[in-house]
Amino acid sequence: MILIIVGIIVLFIFIFIVCYFYSKQKFYDYEIKLEEAEKNMDIFLEKKIELLNRLVSHMKKKKLSKDLPDIEKYKDFKIDRLTLQFELFDTYTDIIKFVDEHESKLSDAKSISFLDQLSDNEDDLIATVKYYNDCATDFNYDLHRFPTSLMSHFFKKKQLELFRNEKRETFEILKEK
């Protein structure tokens, strides 16, 4: 009888150890993917700030009359990546609306080059945000799924917040209606 009890205890300890190492590896894999996505996101966000700043400077040189946003403020103070991505997306959308309204004044090669670079960077940023959100969704799912849910308390893992992942709608379609 004691042999059976010891066998059951050893079995539970073995199952616990397997769950522990499985969960540890699973969360480690997520951390690598999420860190990679965050590094890429930082690169694309910095590039977006730079491109927006250059485009705004270019538009000011062309003496366009609207108050254009100050992009430099995003460099001066440190805000978290999530807030920065939200604010830059809104700023980008406002600037693109403004560009669409003044399309005739911004049809030179330099303006088009800035807009193309900005669009390419935005596509890369959206892809990176999608990759991050996919990994974070899987991570959050595993926080609540057996066996990783048991070990998530030992590793002190918390639910991750997702980034807003929207693509700017083409305003030309809205103008035609």
C-alpha positions in Angstrom: 0.0 0.0 0.0 2.8 2.4 0.8 4.4 1.6 -2.5 1.2 2.7 -4.3 1.1 5.9 -2.4 4.8 6.6 -3.0 4.2 5.8 -6.7 1.3 8.2 -6.9 3.3 11.0 -5.2 6.2 10.4 -7.6 3.8 10.5 -10.5 2.4 13.8 -9.3 5.9 15.2 -8.8 6.9 14.0 -12.3 3.7 15.6 -13.9 4.4 18.8 -12.0 8.0 18.9 -13.2 6.9 18.2 -16.8 4.3 21.0 -16.6 6.8 23.3 -15.1 9.4 22.9 -17.8 6.8 22.8 -20.6 5.3 26.1 -19.3 8.7 27.7 -18.8 9.8 26.9 -22.4 6.4 28.0 -23.8 6.7 31.4 -22.0 10.3 31.7 -22.9 9.4 31.3 -26.6 6.7 33.9 -26.3 9.2 36.3 -24.6 11.6 36.0 -27.5 8.9 36.6 -30.1 7.5 39.5 -28.2 10.9 41.1 -27.6 11.7 40.8 -31.3 8.4 42.4 -32.2 9.0 45.2 -29.7 12.4 46.0 -31.0 11.1 46.1 -34.6 8.2 48.3 -33.4 10.6 50.7 -31.8 12.6 51.0 -35.0 9.5 51.6 -37.1 8.1 54.1 -34.6 11.3 56.1 -34.5 11.4 56.0 -38.3 7.7 57.2 -38.4 8.5 60.1 -36.1 11.4 61.1 -38.3 9.4 60.8 -41.6 6.4 62.7 -40.1 8.8 65.4 -38.9 10.4 65.7 -42.3 7.0 65.8 -44.0 5.7 68.5 -41.7 8.8 70.6 -42.2 8.4 70.1 -46.0 4.8 71.2 -45.8 5.7 74.3 -43.7 8.3 75.2 -46.4 5.5 75.1 -48.9 3.6 77.6 -46.7 0.5 75.5 -46.2 -1.9 77.4 -43.9 -3.0 74.8 -41.3 -1.5 74.4 -37.9 0.5 71.2 -38.3 1.3 69.0 -35.3 4.6 69.2 -33.6 6.2 65.8 -34.1 9.3 66.7 -32.1 7.3 66.4 -28.9 7.3 62.6 -29.3 11.2 62.6 -29.2 11.4 64.9 -26.1 9.5 62.9 -23.6 9.4 59.2 -23.0 6.0 57.6 -23.3 5.2 53.9 -23.4 5.2 52.2 -26.8 1.4 51.6 -26.7 0.6 55.3 -26.2 3.2 56.4 -28.7 1.7 54.0 -31.3 -1.8 55.3 -30.7 -0.8 59.0 -30.8 1.4 58.6 -33.9 -1.4 56.7 -35.7 -3.8 59.6 -35.0 -1.2 62.2 -36.0 -0.5 60.2 -39.2 -4.2 60.0 -40.0 -4.6 63.8 -39.5 -1.6 64.6 -41.6 -2.8 62.3 -44.4 -6.3 63.9 -44.3 -4.5 67.3 -44.6 -2.4 66.0 -47.5 -5.5 64.7 -49.2 -7.2 68.1 -48.9 -4.1 69.9 -50.4 -3.2 67.3 -52.9 -2.5 69.8 -55.7 0.1 71.7 -53.6 1.8 68.5 -52.6 2.2 66.7 -55.9 5.9 67.4 -56.3 8.5 64.5 -56.3 9.8 65.3 -52.8 6.3 65.2 -51.3 5.4 62.0 -53.0 8.7 60.5 -51.9 8.0 61.4 -48.3 4.4 60.0 -48.5 5.6 56.8 -50.2 8.3 56.3 -47.5 5.7 57.0 -44.8 3.2 54.6 -46.3 5.8 51.8 -46.6 6.9 52.4 -43.0 3.2 52.3 -41.9 2.7 49.0 -43.7 5.8 47.6 -41.9 4.6 48.9 -38.6 1.1 47.4 -39.1 2.7 44.1 -39.9 4.9 44.3 -36.8 1.9 45.2 -34.6 -0.1 42.3 -36.1 2.8 39.9 -35.3 3.0 41.3 -31.7 -0.7 41.1 -31.2 -0.8 37.5 -32.5 2.0 36.5 -30.1 0.4 38.4 -27.2 -3.0 36.8 -27.9 -1.4 33.3 -27.9 0.4 34.3 -24.7 -2.8 35.6 -23.0 -4.6 32.4 -24.1 -1.9 30.2 -22.6 -2.2 32.2 -19.3 -5.7 30.6 -18.9 -5.1 27.2 -20.5 -4.0 24.1 -18.7 -1.1 23.3 -17.9 0.5 26.7 -18.5 -2.2 28.4 -16.4 -1.0 26.5 -13.3 2.6 27.7 -13.9 1.7 31.2 -14.9 1.2 32.0 -11.2 4.7 30.7 -10.3 6.3 32.8 -13.1 4.1 35.8 -12.2 2.9 36.3 -15.8 0.3 38.9 -16.4 -2.1 39.5 -19.3 -0.6 41.6 -22.1 -2.3 44.6 -23.6 -2.8 44.6 -27.4 -1.9 47.4 -29.8 -4.4 49.1 -31.9 -4.0 47.7 -35.4 -5.8 49.8 -38.0 -5.1 50.6 -41.5 -5.9 54.1 -42.7 -8.8 54.2 -45.1 -8.4 55.8 -48.4 -10.0 59.2 -48.2 -10.3 59.5 -52.0 -13.2 57.0 -51.9 -15.0 59.2 -49.4 -14.4 62.3 -51.5 -16.0 60.7 -54.6 -19.3 60.1 -52.7 
